């Protein structure tokens, strides 16, 4: 065997092979013709030496080729055996999973008195909402217990007292929940967050088998949302307080355990106070848009967002929005102008 790179002349030999339409026999004819015409390969040695050399090289490369093919064949057989083993294992898991799925849905559809393993959303009373808010506040304040225990001189109790006073002064805020970190709400059976333009909803689903997309029911309408497992009471089934864009709303099943729904708002200039109308309200006055997000906006867009936030606050306080204030100012100026002209006419 040559000690140099065996692939050194591959490009030239491939170019030759491409020009021989007759394949290997025609290419061998060309090579042996070259040796006969341009070298003393056939006549330069003893009788039969050329044939002996050719057969020797042929046997060596034949042995190498057969060994390589045998190795590839063995690897293919091992790979195929592993593939079949994985398929068989997967088939058994699928059969077991399908059996559990059928038992689960059959039990759910035949049962009339036993409670469903899938939790159902229920409307909370004001007392329950306040209790839920206290539990959420307790969890949120746990990491910052030190700062919460400041003396009145340091402002700890003073700030809390100020917030309580604000809520007492505004009866509209009484009983409303504090938004979570995503400006939405953490409900017992799901969690939703929002930006000015869209909402994200995460709904955990559970069953004694690996849940697939075909087992999940997600029905998104402009003003209605339904989520649950087939044959089971829905986890969410309620009217949306505002419209969403159907063509821009999507959902997926994450890790066979959580339904994630993304919905784009039609009105991108208001915060939602609840996901469905049966939910308790959150206080949109306590929503805190991420400052870095506002600073990333260009001047015109940022101005529009800030105007929207101002108008939202004004509406909640029962005060005129910026547009309404401009209209009122225009009307006031018109009446002032009209009254002035009337006085002038009276004098004349």
Secondary structure, DSSP 4 states (H G I P E B T S, - for coil): --SS-TTTTHHHHHHHHHT-TT-HHHHHHHHHHHHHHHS-TTTSSSTTHHHHHHHHHHHHHHHHHHHHHHHHHHHHHHHHHHHHHHHHHHHHHHHHHHHHHHHHHHHHHH-SSSPPSS----PPPHHHHHHHHHHHHHHHHHTTHHHHT--GGGTHHHHHHHHHHHHHH-GGGTTPBPP-TTSSEE-SS-EEEE-SSEEEEEEE---SS---GGGEEEEE-SSEEEEEETTS--SEEEEBSS-EEEEEEEEEEETTTEEEEEEEES-TTS--S-SBTTSPPB-GGG----HHHHHTS-HHHHHHHHHHHHHHHHHHTT---HHHHHHHHHHHHHHHHHHHHHHHHHH-
